Amino acid sequence: MIKALQSAATALVGFTMLIVPGNAQSGEIVLTSADATVMVSGQFAGFERDAYLVIYKGYQLKVPAKDMVCQGDDCLTFQPAK
């Protein structure tokens, strides 16, 4: 469990920051780690390679989705294949 939390924290610290245009039209989301020690909020900009793209203060953050709980209208919902 501790190793998984360390991996999640390391991944969050190592997120990719890219400058993006300020005209995003998506809604606000809040990503919280499973143990509630890390929280990231901003505008949802997409989902790419198992990571949320979140715009925060003019920067695009790439936050690994593993072990994160998303809150907000623009959060992705996964449904099993039928």
ABEGO torsion letter per residue (X at the ends): XAAAAAAAAAAAAABBBBBBBAABABBBBBBBBAAGABBBBEBBAEBBGGBBBBBBGGBBBBBBABGBBBBEAABBBBBBBX
